[in-house]
C-alpha cells in the first residue's frame, strides 16, 4: 500500500520512507512510525513522518 493517504498511516506501523538526502536516488529506509508530520489528508509525494529512531521522510510503502 502506498503512503499518500494520511488515514492509512498511524504510529506503530512499519513503513519504507525516502529521506530528504535520498530523494535523488530513491533509496528507502525502513522503520516504525512515531509521529505524522503532514496535516493534510493526502500528499502526492507521500505523508511525511518521523520514525522512532528520529529520521524524517515521506512514506513510499506501508509494510503489511
mmCIF file as Biopython writes it, N, C-alpha, C and O atoms, coordinates in Angstrom:
data_model
#
loop_
_atom_site.group_PDB
_atom_site.id
_atom_site.type_symbol
_atom_site.label_atom_id
_atom_site.label_alt_id
_atom_site.label_comp_id
_atom_site.label_asym_id
_atom_site.label_entity_id
_atom_site.label_seq_id
_atom_site.pdbx_PDB_ins_code
_atom_site.Cartn_x
_atom_site.Cartn_y
_atom_site.Cartn_z
_atom_site.occupancy
_atom_site.B_iso_or_equiv
_atom_site.auth_seq_id
_atom_site.auth_asym_id
_atom_site.pdbx_PDB_model_num
ATOM 1   N N  . UNK A ? 1  ? 0.850  -1.177 0.000  1.0 0.0 1  A 1 
ATOM 2   C CA . UNK A ? 1  ? 0.000  0.000  0.000  1.0 0.0 1  A 1 
ATOM 3   C C  . UNK A ? 1  ? 0.900  1.246  0.000  1.0 0.0 1  A 1 
ATOM 4   O O  . UNK A ? 1  ? 1.906  1.291  0.707  1.0 0.0 1  A 1 
ATOM 5   N N  . UNK A ? 2  ? 0.531  2.246  -0.792 1.0 0.0 2  A 1 
ATOM 6   C CA . UNK A ? 2  ? 1.361  3.444  -0.848 1.0 0.0 2  A 1 
ATOM 7   C C  . UNK A ? 2  ? 1.073  4.363  0.339  1.0 0.0 2  A 1 
ATOM 8   O O  . UNK A ? 2  ? 0.105  4.155  1.071  1.0 0.0 2  A 1 
ATOM 9   N N  . UNK A ? 3  ? 1.903  5.363  0.523  1.0 0.0 3  A 1 
ATOM 10  C CA . UNK A ? 3  ? 1.804  6.223  1.693  1.0 0.0 3  A 1 
ATOM 11  C C  . UNK A ? 3  ? 1.237  7.595  1.408  1.0 0.0 3  A 1 
ATOM 12  O O  . UNK A ? 3  ? 1.611  8.565  2.068  1.0 0.0 3  A 1 
ATOM 13  N N  . UNK A ? 4  ? 0.329  7.700  0.427  1.0 0.0 4  A 1 
ATOM 14  C CA . UNK A ? 4  ? -0.212 9.007  0.058  1.0 0.0 4  A 1 
ATOM 15  C C  . UNK A ? 4  ? -1.427 9.427  0.881  1.0 0.0 4  A 1 
ATOM 16  O O  . UNK A ? 4  ? -1.796 10.602 0.874  1.0 0.0 4  A 1 
ATOM 17  N N  . UNK A ? 5  ? -2.055 8.489  1.590  1.0 0.0 5  A 1 
ATOM 18  C CA . UNK A ? 5  ? -3.251 8.805  2.378  1.0 0.0 5  A 1 
ATOM 19  C C  . UNK A ? 5  ? -2.931 8.770  3.869  1.0 0.0 5  A 1 
ATOM 20  O O  . UNK A ? 5  ? -2.472 7.756  4.395  1.0 0.0 5  A 1 
ATOM 21  N N  . UNK A ? 6  ? -3.182 9.895  4.541  1.0 0.0 6  A 1 
ATOM 22  C CA . UNK A ? 6  ? -2.880 10.012 5.964  1.0 0.0 6  A 1 
ATOM 23  C C  . UNK A ? 6  ? -3.671 8.994  6.786  1.0 0.0 6  A 1 
ATOM 24  O O  . UNK A ? 6  ? -3.180 8.493  7.798  1.0 0.0 6  A 1 
ATOM 25  N N  . UNK A ? 7  ? -4.904 8.687  6.346  1.0 0.0 7  A 1 
ATOM 26  C CA . UNK A ? 7  ? -5.767 7.779  7.111  1.0 0.0 7  A 1 
ATOM 27  C C  . UNK A ? 7  ? -5.199 6.363  7.207  1.0 0.0 7  A 1 
ATOM 28  O O  . UNK A ? 7  ? -5.569 5.610  8.108  1.0 0.0 7  A 1 
ATOM 29  N N  . UNK A ? 8  ? -4.304 5.993  6.287  1.0 0.0 8  A 1 
ATOM 30  C CA . UNK A ? 8  ? -3.741 4.635  6.271  1.0 0.0 8  A 1 
ATOM 31  C C  . UNK A ? 8  ? -2.512 4.503  7.169  1.0 0.0 8  A 1 
ATOM 32  O O  . UNK A ? 8  ? -2.015 3.396  7.378  1.0 0.0 8  A 1 
ATOM 33  N N  . UNK A ? 9  ? -2.018 5.625  7.702  1.0 0.0 9  A 1 
ATOM 34  C CA . UNK A ? 9  ? -0.760 5.625  8.452  1.0 0.0 9  A 1 
ATOM 35  C C  . UNK A ? 9  ? -1.046 5.987  9.898  1.0 0.0 9  A 1 
ATOM 36  O O  . UNK A ? 9  ? -1.771 6.941  10.180 1.0 0.0 9  A 1 
ATOM 37  N N  . UNK A ? 10 ? -0.468 5.215  10.816 1.0 0.0 10 A 1 
ATOM 38  C CA . UNK A ? 10 ? -0.644 5.510  12.240 1.0 0.0 10 A 1 
ATOM 39  C C  . UNK A ? 10 ? 0.631  5.107  12.984 1.0 0.0 10 A 1 
ATOM 40  O O  . UNK A ? 10 ? 1.398  4.273  12.502 1.0 0.0 10 A 1 
ATOM 41  N N  . UNK A ? 11 ? 0.853  5.695  14.147 1.0 0.0 11 A 1 
ATOM 42  C CA . UNK A ? 11 ? 2.039  5.323  14.931 1.0 0.0 11 A 1 
ATOM 43  C C  . UNK A ? 11 ? 2.068  3.818  15.198 1.0 0.0 11 A 1 
ATOM 44  O O  . UNK A ? 11 ? 1.041  3.203  15.483 1.0 0.0 11 A 1 
ATOM 45  N N  . UNK A ? 12 ? 3.266  3.241  15.098 1.0 0.0 12 A 1 
ATOM 46  C CA . UNK A ? 12 ? 3.444  1.815  15.324 1.0 0.0 12 A 1 
ATOM 47  C C  . UNK A ? 12 ? 3.529  0.997  14.050 1.0 0.0 12 A 1 
ATOM 48  O O  . UNK A ? 12 ? 3.958  -0.156 14.093 1.0 0.0 12 A 1 
ATOM 49  N N  . UNK A ? 13 ? 3.128  1.565  12.908 1.0 0.0 13 A 1 
ATOM 50  C CA . UNK A ? 13 ? 3.215  0.847  11.634 1.0 0.0 13 A 1 
ATOM 51  C C  . UNK A ? 13 ? 4.653  0.814  11.141 1.0 0.0 13 A 1 
ATOM 52  O O  . UNK A ? 13 ? 5.415  1.756  11.359 1.0 0.0 13 A 1 
ATOM 53  N N  . UNK A ? 14 ? 5.020  -0.271 10.479 1.0 0.0 14 A 1 
ATOM 54  C CA . UNK A ? 14 ? 6.319  -0.362 9.811  1.0 0.0 14 A 1 
ATOM 55  C C  . UNK A ? 14 ? 6.147  0.154  8.387  1.0 0.0 14 A 1 
ATOM 56  O O  . UNK A ? 14 ? 5.241  -0.265 7.667  1.0 0.0 14 A 1 
ATOM 57  N N  . UNK A ? 15 ? 7.032  1.073  7.991  1.0 0.0 15 A 1 
ATOM 58  C CA . UNK A ? 15 ? 6.938  1.705  6.678  1.0 0.0 15 A 1 
ATOM 59  C C  . UNK A ? 15 ? 8.317  1.836  6.050  1.0 0.0 15 A 1 
ATOM 60  O O  . UNK A ? 15 ? 9.338  1.778  6.736  1.0 0.0 15 A 1 
ATOM 61  N N  . UNK A ? 16 ? 8.327  2.014  4.722  1.0 0.0 16 A 1 
ATOM 62  C CA . UNK A ? 16 ? 9.539  2.402  3.995  1.0 0.0 16 A 1 
ATOM 63  C C  . UNK A ? 16 ? 9.392  3.868  3.639  1.0 0.0 16 A 1 
ATOM 64  O O  . UNK A ? 16 ? 8.380  4.271  3.066  1.0 0.0 16 A 1 
ATOM 65  N N  . UNK A ? 17 ? 10.404 4.677  3.978  1.0 0.0 17 A 1 
ATOM 66  C CA . UNK A ? 17 ? 10.361 6.107  3.675  1.0 0.0 17 A 1 
ATOM 67  C C  . UNK A ? 17 ? 11.559 6.487  2.806  1.0 0.0 17 A 1 
ATOM 68  O O  . UNK A ? 17 ? 12.553 5.765  2.727  1.0 0.0 17 A 1 
ATOM 69  N N  . UNK A ? 18 ? 11.428 7.646  2.158  1.0 0.0 18 A 1 
ATOM 70  C CA . UNK A ? 18 ? 12.560 8.256  1.456  1.0 0.0 18 A 1 
ATOM 71  C C  . UNK A ? 18 ? 12.991 9.464  2.271  1.0 0.0 18 A 1 
ATOM 72  O O  . UNK A ? 18 ? 12.204 10.383 2.498  1.0 0.0 18 A 1 
ATOM 73  N N  . UNK A ? 19 ? 14.235 9.458  2.706  1.0 0.0 19 A 1 
ATOM 74  C CA . UNK A ? 19 ? 14.792 10.590 3.439  1.0 0.0 19 A 1 
ATOM 75  C C  . UNK A ? 19 ? 15.086 11.720 2.459  1.0 0.0 19 A 1 
ATOM 76  O O  . UNK A ? 19 ? 15.265 11.477 1.265  1.0 0.0 19 A 1 
ATOM 77  N N  . UNK A ? 20 ? 15.136 12.957 2.958  1.0 0.0 20 A 1 
ATOM 78  C CA . UNK A ? 20 ? 15.422 14.119 2.116  1.0 0.0 20 A 1 
ATOM 79  C C  . UNK A ? 20 ? 16.730 13.913 1.331  1.0 0.0 20 A 1 
ATOM 80  O O  . UNK A ? 20 ? 16.789 14.195 0.134  1.0 0.0 20 A 1 
ATOM 81  N N  . UNK A ? 21 ? 17.770 13.421 2.010  1.0 0.0 21 A 1 
ATOM 82  C CA . UNK A ? 21 ? 19.074 13.233 1.352  1.0 0.0 21 A 1 
ATOM 83  C C  . UNK A ? 21 ? 19.045 12.141 0.284  1.0 0.0 21 A 1 
ATOM 84  O O  . UNK A ? 21 ? 19.928 12.085 -0.572 1.0 0.0 21 A 1 
ATOM 85  N N  . UNK A ? 22 ? 18.020 11.263 0.333  1.0 0.0 22 A 1 
ATOM 86  C CA . UNK A ? 22 ? 17.923 10.154 -0.621 1.0 0.0 22 A 1 
ATOM 87  C C  . UNK A ? 22 ? 16.900 10.393 -1.725 1.0 0.0 22 A 1 
ATOM 88  O O  . UNK A ? 22 ? 16.630 9.488  -2.515 1.0 0.0 22 A 1 
ATOM 89  N N  . UNK A ? 23 ? 16.323 11.596 -1.798 1.0 0.0 23 A 1 
ATOM 90  C CA . UNK A ? 23 ? 15.294 11.843 -2.796 1.0 0.0 23 A 1 
ATOM 91  C C  . UNK A ? 23 ? 15.806 11.676 -4.218 1.0 0.0 23 A 1 
ATOM 92  O O  . UNK A ? 23 ? 15.063 11.233 -5.094 1.0 0.0 23 A 1 
ATOM 93  N N  . UNK A ? 24 ? 17.063 12.023 -4.458 1.0 0.0 24 A 1 
ATOM 94  C CA . UNK A ? 24 ? 17.598 11.914 -5.821 1.0 0.0 24 A 1 
ATOM 95  C C  . UNK A ? 24 ? 17.795 10.459 -6.235 1.0 0.0 24 A 1 
ATOM 96  O O  . UNK A ? 24 ? 17.635 10.128 -7.410 1.0 0.0 24 A 1 
ATOM 97  N N  . UNK A ? 25 ? 18.141 9.581  -5.282 1.0 0.0 25 A 1 
ATOM 98  C CA . UNK A ? 25 ? 18.377 8.174  -5.601 1.0 0.0 25 A 1 
ATOM 99  C C  . UNK A ? 25 ? 17.140 7.304  -5.373 1.0 0.0 25 A 1 
ATOM 100 O O  . UNK A ? 25 ? 17.012 6.234  -5.968 1.0 0.0 25 A 1 
ATOM 101 N N  . UNK A ? 26 ? 16.243 7.759  -4.520 1.0 0.0 26 A 1 
ATOM 102 C CA . UNK A ? 26 ? 15.050 6.976  -4.207 1.0 0.0 26 A 1 
ATOM 103 C C  . UNK A ? 26 ? 15.310 5.842  -3.233 1.0 0.0 26 A 1 
ATOM 104 O O  . UNK A ? 26 ? 14.482 4.941  -3.097 1.0 0.0 26 A 1 
ATOM 105 N N  . UNK A ? 27 ? 16.459 5.874  -2.548 1.0 0.0 27 A 1 
ATOM 106 C CA . UNK A ? 27 ? 16.786 4.828  -1.577 1.0 0.0 27 A 1 
ATOM 107 C C  . UNK A ? 27 ? 15.785 4.840  -0.434 1.0 0.0 27 A 1 
ATOM 108 O O  . UNK A ? 27 ? 15.429 5.898  0.085  1.0 0.0 27 A 1 
ATOM 109 N N  . UNK A ? 28 ? 15.329 3.639  -0.042 1.0 0.0 28 A 1 
ATOM 110 C CA . UNK A ? 28 ? 14.311 3.527  1.002  1.0 0.0 28 A 1 
ATOM 111 C C  . UNK A ? 28 ? 14.940 3.186  2.348  1.0 0.0 28 A 1 
ATOM 112 O O  . UNK A ? 28 ? 15.952 2.489  2.424  1.0 0.0 28 A 1 
ATOM 113 N N  . UNK A ? 29 ? 14.318 3.694  3.401  1.0 0.0 29 A 1 
ATOM 114 C CA . UNK A ? 29 ? 14.726 3.420  4.778  1.0 0.0 29 A 1 
ATOM 115 C C  . UNK A ? 29 ? 13.523 2.838  5.492  1.0 0.0 29 A 1 
ATOM 116 O O  . UNK A ? 29 ? 12.439 3.419  5.444  1.0 0.0 29 A 1 
ATOM 117 N N  . UNK A ? 30 ? 13.693 1.697  6.156  1.0 0.0 30 A 1 
ATOM 118 C CA . UNK A ? 30 ? 12.575 1.049  6.849  1.0 0.0 30 A 1 
ATOM 119 C C  . UNK A ? 30 ? 12.607 1.413  8.325  1.0 0.0 30 A 1 
ATOM 120 O O  . UNK A ? 30 ? 13.671 1.486  8.941  1.0 0.0 30 A 1 
ATOM 121 N N  . UNK A ? 31 ? 11.425 1.641  8.879  1.0 0.0 31 A 1 
ATOM 122 C CA . UNK A ? 31 ? 11.338 1.945  10.295 1.0 0.0 31 A 1 
ATOM 123 C C  . UNK A ? 31 ? 9.900  1.937  10.776 1.0 0.0 31 A 1 
ATOM 124 O O  . UNK A ? 31 ? 8.974  1.645  10.019 1.0 0.0 31 A 1 
ATOM 125 N N  . UNK A ? 32 ? 9.731  2.264  12.052 1.0 0.0 32 A 1 
ATOM 126 C CA . UNK A ? 32 ? 8.415  2.274  12.688 1.0 0.0 32 A 1 
ATOM 127 C C  . UNK A ? 32 ? 7.994  3.715  12.926 1.0 0.0 32 A 1 
ATOM 128 O O  . UNK A ? 32 ? 8.767  4.512  13.457 1.0 0.0 32 A 1 
ATOM 129 N N  . UNK A ? 33 ? 6.760  4.053  12.530 1.0 0.0 33 A 1 
ATOM 130 C CA . UNK A ? 33 ? 6.247  5.418  12.635 1.0 0.0 33 A 1 
ATOM 131 C C  . UNK A ? 33 ? 6.098  5.825  14.097 1.0 0.0 33 A 1 
ATOM 132 O O  . UNK A ? 33 ? 5.529  5.093  14.907 1.0 0.0 33 A 1 
ATOM 133 N N  . UNK A ? 34 ? 6.626  7.019  14.421 1.0 0.0 34 A 1 
ATOM 134 C CA . UNK A ? 34 ? 6.431  7.607  15.747 1.0 0.0 34 A 1 
ATOM 135 C C  . UNK A ? 34 ? 5.413  8.739  15.664 1.0 0.0 34 A 1 
ATOM 136 O O  . UNK A ? 34 ? 4.469  8.779  16.453 1.0 0.0 34 A 1 
ATOM 137 N N  . UNK A ? 35 ? 5.596  9.672  14.701 1.0 0.0 35 A 1 
ATOM 138 C CA . UNK A ? 35 ? 4.718  10.834 14.555 1.0 0.0 35 A 1 
ATOM 139 C C  . UNK A ? 35 ? 4.388  11.045 13.085 1.0 0.0 35 A 1 
ATOM 140 O O  . UNK A ? 35 ? 5.201  10.758 12.206 1.0 0.0 35 A 1 
ATOM 141 N N  . UNK A ? 36 ? 3.175  11.553 12.826 1.0 0.0 36 A 1 
ATOM 142 C CA . UNK A ? 36 ? 2.791  12.008 11.491 1.0 0.0 36 A 1 
ATOM 143 C C  . UNK A ? 36 ? 3.022  13.509 11.435 1.0 0.0 36 A 1 
ATOM 144 O O  . UNK A ? 36 ? 2.545  14.242 12.302 1.0 0.0 36 A 1 
ATOM 145 N N  . UNK A ? 37 ? 3.754  13.977 10.419 1.0 0.0 37 A 1 
ATOM 146 C CA . UNK A ? 37 ? 4.113  15.386 10.322 1.0 0.0 37 A 1 
ATOM 147 C C  . UNK A ? 37 ? 3.302  16.135 9.272  1.0 0.0 37 A 1 
ATOM 148 O O  . UNK A ? 37 ? 3.246  17.364 9.305  1.0 0.0 37 A 1 
ATOM 149 N N  . UNK A ? 38 ? 2.673  15.425 8.343  1.0 0.0 38 A 1 
ATOM 150 C CA . UNK A ? 38 ? 1.827  16.061 7.334  1.0 0.0 38 A 1 
ATOM 151 C C  . UNK A ? 38 ? 0.412  16.165 7.893  1.0 0.0 38 A 1 
ATOM 152 O O  . UNK A ? 38 ? -0.141 15.179 8.381  1.0 0.0 38 A 1 
ATOM 153 N N  . UNK A ? 39 ? -0.175 17.366 7.822  1.0 0.0 39 A 1 
ATOM 154 C CA . UNK A ? 39 ? -1.519 17.574 8.359  1.0 0.0 39 A 1 
ATOM 155 C C  . UNK A ? 39 ? -2.619 17.320 7.341  1.0 0.0 39 A 1 
ATOM 156 O O  . UNK A ? 39 ? -3.744 16.997 7.723  1.0 0.0 39 A 1 
ATOM 157 N N  . UNK A ? 40 ? -2.317 17.460 6.043  1.0 0.0 40 A 1 
ATOM 158 C CA . UNK A ? 40 ? -3.357 17.274 5.027  1.0 0.0 40 A 1 
ATOM 159 C C  . UNK A ? 40 ? -3.715 15.793 4.892  1.0 0.0 40 A 1 
ATOM 160 O O  . UNK A ? 40 ? -2.926 14.922 5.257  1.0 0.0 40 A 1 
ATOM 161 N N  . UNK A ? 41 ? -4.902 15.517 4.369  1.0 0.0 41 A 1 
ATOM 162 C CA . UNK A ? 41 ? -5.405 14.144 4.256  1.0 0.0 41 A 1 
ATOM 163 C C  . UNK A ? 41 ? -4.612 13.317 3.257  1.0 0.0 41 A 1 
ATOM 164 O O  . UNK A ? 41 ? -4.449 12.111 3.437  1.0 0.0 41 A 1 
ATOM 165 N N  . UNK A ? 42 ? -4.113 13.968 2.192  1.0 0.0 42 A 1 
ATOM 166 C CA . UNK A ? 42 ? -3.311 13.265 1.190  1.0 0.0 42 A 1 
ATOM 167 C C  . UNK A ? 42 ? -2.127 14.142 0.795  1.0 0.0 42 A 1 
ATOM 168 O O  . UNK A ? 42 ? -2.134 15.355 1.005  1.0 0.0 42 A 1 
ATOM 169 N N  . UNK A ? 43 ? -1.117 13.508 0.221  1.0 0.0 43 A 1 
ATOM 170 C CA . UNK A ? 43 ? 0.037  14.237 -0.324 1.0 0.0 43 A 1 
ATOM 171 C C  . UNK A ? 43 ? 0.588  13.425 -1.488 1.0 0.0 43 A 1 
ATOM 172 O O  . UNK A ? 43 ? 0.819  12.224 -1.344 1.0 0.0 43 A 1 
ATOM 173 N N  . UNK A ? 44 ? 0.802  14.062 -2.645 1.0 0.0 44 A 1 
ATOM 174 C CA . UNK A ? 44 ? 1.223  13.303 -3.834 1.0 0.0 44 A 1 
ATOM 175 C C  . UNK A ? 44 ? 2.592  12.630 -3.702 1.0 0.0 44 A 1 
ATOM 176 O O  . UNK A ? 44 ? 2.854  11.645 -4.393 1.0 0.0 44 A 1 
ATOM 177 N N  . UNK A ? 45 ? 3.462  13.134 -2.841 1.0 0.0 45 A 1 
ATOM 178 C CA . UNK A ? 45 ? 4.796  12.551 -2.680 1.0 0.0 45 A 1 
ATOM 179 C C  . UNK A ? 45 ? 4.889  11.654 -1.456 1.0 0.0 45 A 1 
ATOM 180 O O  . UNK A ? 45 ? 5.956  11.111 -1.169 1.0 0.0 45 A 1 
ATOM 181 N N  . UNK A ? 46 ? 3.792  11.490 -0.735 1.0 0.0 46 A 1 
ATOM 182 C CA . UNK A ? 46 ? 3.791  10.648 0.465  1.0 0.0 46 A 1 
ATOM 183 C C  . UNK A ? 46 ? 3.650  11.486 1.717  1.0 0.0 46 A 1 
ATOM 184 O O  . UNK A ? 46 ? 4.079  12.640 1.757  1.0 0.0 46 A 1 
ATOM 185 N N  . UNK A ? 47 ? 3.048  10.905 2.736  1.0 0.0 47 A 1 
ATOM 186 C CA . UNK A ? 47 ? 2.864  11.584 4.014  1.0 0.0 47 A 1 
ATOM 187 C C  . UNK A ? 47 ? 4.203  11.633 4.744  1.0 0.0 47 A 1 
ATOM 188 O O  . UNK A ? 47 ? 4.909  10.628 4.822  1.0 0.0 47 A 1 
ATOM 189 N N  . UNK A ? 48 ? 4.550  12.804 5.278  1.0 0.0 48 A 1 
ATOM 190 C CA . UNK A ? 48 ? 5.815  12.946 5.994  1.0 0.0 48 A 1 
ATOM 191 C C  . UNK A ? 48 ? 5.642  12.437 7.418  1.0 0.0 48 A 1 
ATOM 192 O O  . UNK A ? 48 ? 4.687  12.794 8.108  1.0 0.0 48 A 1 
ATOM 193 N N  . UNK A ? 49 ? 6.589  11.589 7.852  1.0 0.0 49 A 1 
ATOM 194 C CA . UNK A ? 49 ? 6.539  11.004 9.185  1.0 0.0 49 A 1 
ATOM 195 C C  . UNK A ? 49 ? 7.906  11.077 9.854  1.0 0.0 49 A 1 
ATOM 196 O O  . UNK A ? 49 ? 8.934  11.243 9.198  1.0 0.0 49 A 1 
ATOM 197 N N  . UNK A ? 50 ? 7.888  10.950 11.184 1.0 0.0 50 A 1 
ATOM 198 C CA . UNK A ? 50 ? 9.121  10.784 11.958 1.0 0.0 50 A 1 
ATOM 199 C C  . UNK A ? 50 ? 9.127  9.351  12.460 1.0 0.0 50 A 1 
ATOM 200 O O  . UNK A ? 50 ? 8.152  8.885  13.049 1.0 0.0 50 A 1 
ATOM 201 N N  . UNK A ? 51 ? 10.236 8.652  12.223 1.0 0.0 51 A 1 
ATOM 202 C CA . UNK A ? 51 ? 10.373 7.277  12.697 1.0 0.0 51 A 1 
ATOM 203 C C  . UNK A ? 51 ? 10.797 7.281  14.165 1.0 0.0 51 A 1 
ATOM 204 O O  . UNK A ? 51 ? 11.198 8.315  14.700 1.0 0.0 51 A 1 
ATOM 205 N N  . UNK A ? 52 ? 10.706 6.124  14.807 1.0 0.0 52 A 1 
ATOM 206 C CA . UNK A ? 52 ? 11.079 6.016  16.219 1.0 0.0 52 A 1 
ATOM 207 C C  . UNK A ? 52 ? 12.547 6.331  16.460 1.0 0.0 52 A 1 
ATOM 208 O O  . UNK A ? 52 ? 12.919 6.733  17.562 1.0 0.0 52 A 1 
ATOM 209 N N  . UNK A ? 53 ? 13.397 6.152  15.430 1.0 0.0 53 A 1 
ATOM 210 C CA . UNK A ? 53 ? 14.819 6.478  15.592 1.0 0.0 53 A 1 
ATOM 211 C C  . UNK A ? 53 ? 15.120 7.944  15.277 1.0 0.0 53 A 1 
ATOM 212 O O  . UNK A ? 53 ? 16.278 8.359  15.314 1.0 0.0 53 A 1 
ATOM 213 N N  . UNK A ? 54 ? 14.075 8.739  14.966 1.0 0.0 54 A 1 
ATOM 214 C CA . UNK A ? 54 ? 14.240 10.174 14.758 1.0 0.0 54 A 1 
ATOM 215 C C  . UNK A ? 54 ? 14.374 10.608 13.315 1.0 0.0 54 A 1 
ATOM 216 O O  . UNK A ? 54 ? 14.347 11.808 13.040 1.0 0.0 54 A 1 
ATOM 217 N N  . UNK A ? 55 ? 14.518 9.679  12.379 1.0 0.0 55 A 1 
ATOM 218 C CA . UNK A ? 55 ? 14.649 10.044 10.973 1.0 0.0 55 A 1 
ATOM 219 C C  . UNK A ? 55 ? 13.301 10.516 10.421 1.0 0.0 55 A 1 
ATOM 220 O O  . UNK A ? 55 ? 12.249 10.003 10.802 1.0 0.0 55 A 1 
ATOM 221 N N  . UNK A ? 56 ? 13.351 11.501 9.517  1.0 0.0 56 A 1 
ATOM 222 C CA . UNK A ? 56 ? 12.144 12.080 8.936  1.0 0.0 56 A 1 
ATOM 223 C C  . UNK A ? 56 ? 12.167 11.873 7.428  1.0 0.0 56 A 1 
ATOM 224 O O  . UNK A ? 56 ? 13.185 12.094 6.774  1.0 0.0 56 A 1 
ATOM 225 N N  . UNK A ? 57 ? 11.032 11.446 6.887  1.0 0.0 57 A 1 
ATOM 226 C CA . UNK A ? 57 ? 10.923 11.261 5.440  1.0 0.0 57 A 1 
ATOM 227 C C  . UNK A ? 57 ? 9.485  11.039 5.029  1.0 0.0 57 A 1 
ATOM 228 O O  . UNK A ? 57 ? 8.571  11.055 5.853  1.0 0.0 57 A 1 
ATOM 229 N N  . UNK A ? 58 ? 9.304  10.831 3.729  1.0 0.0 58 A 1 
ATOM 230 C CA . UNK A ? 58 ? 7.957  10.628 3.188  1.0 0.0 58 A 1 
ATOM 231 C C  . UNK A ? 58 ? 7.714  9.137  2.941  1.0 0.0 58 A 1 
ATOM 232 O O  . UNK A ? 58 ? 8.567  8.430  2.405  1.0 0.0 58 A 1 
ATOM 233 N N  . UNK A ? 59 ? 6.525  8.682  3.348  1.0 0.0 59 A 1 
ATOM 234 C CA . UNK A ? 59 ? 6.182  7.263  3.259  1.0 0.0 59 A 1 
ATOM 235 C C  . UNK A ? 59 ? 5.979  6.880  1.786  1.0 0.0 59 A 1 
ATOM 236 O O  . UNK A ? 59 ? 5.186  7.499  1.076  1.0 0.0 59 A 1 
ATOM 237 N N  . UNK A ? 60 ? 6.698  5.864  1.348  1.0 0.0 60 A 1 
ATOM 238 C CA . UNK A ? 60 ? 6.540  5.321  -0.001 1.0 0.0 60 A 1 
ATOM 239 C C  . UNK A ? 60 ? 5.806  3.994  0.022  1.0 0.0 60 A 1 
ATOM 240 O O  . UNK A ? 60 ? 5.115  3.662  -0.942 1.0 0.0 60 A 1 
ATOM 241 N N  . UNK A ? 61 ? 5.934  3.234  1.086  1.0 0.0 61 A 1 
ATOM 242 C CA . UNK A ? 61 ? 5.335  1.909  1.158  1.0 0.0 61 A 1 
ATOM 243 C C  . UNK A ? 61 ? 4.975  1.595  2.610  1.0 0.0 61 A 1 
ATOM 244 O O  . UNK A ? 61 ? 5.765  1.835  3.523  1.0 0.0 61 A 1 
ATOM 245 N N  . UNK A ? 62 ? 3.782  1.059  2.807  1.0 0.0 62 A 1 
ATOM 246 C CA . UNK A ? 62 ? 3.382  0.565  4.127  1.0 0.0 62 A 1 
ATOM 247 C C  . UNK A ? 62 ? 3.615  -0.939 4.118  1.0 0.0 62 A 1 
ATOM 248 O O  . UNK A ? 62 ? 3.143  -1.638 3.222  1.0 0.0 62 A 1 
ATOM 249 N N  . UNK A ? 63 ? 4.341  -1.437 5.112  1.0 0.0 63 A 1 
ATOM 250 C CA . UNK A ? 63 ? 4.675  -2.853 5.195  1.0 0.0 63 A 1 
ATOM 251 C C  . UNK A ? 63 ? 3.568  -3.556 5.974  1.0 0.0 63 A 1 
ATOM 252 O O  . UNK A ? 63 ? 3.316  -3.248 7.139  1.0 0.0 63 A 1 
ATOM 253 N N  . UNK A ? 64 ? 2.917  -4.502 5.313  1.0 0.0 64 A 1 
ATOM 254 C CA . UNK A ? 64 ? 1.776  -5.203 5.942  1.0 0.0 64 A 1 
ATOM 255 C C  . UNK A ? 64 ? 2.274  -6.225 6.952  1.0 0.0 64 A 1 
ATOM 256 O O  . UNK A ? 64 ? 1.471  -6.913 7.582  1.0 0.0 64 A 1 
#
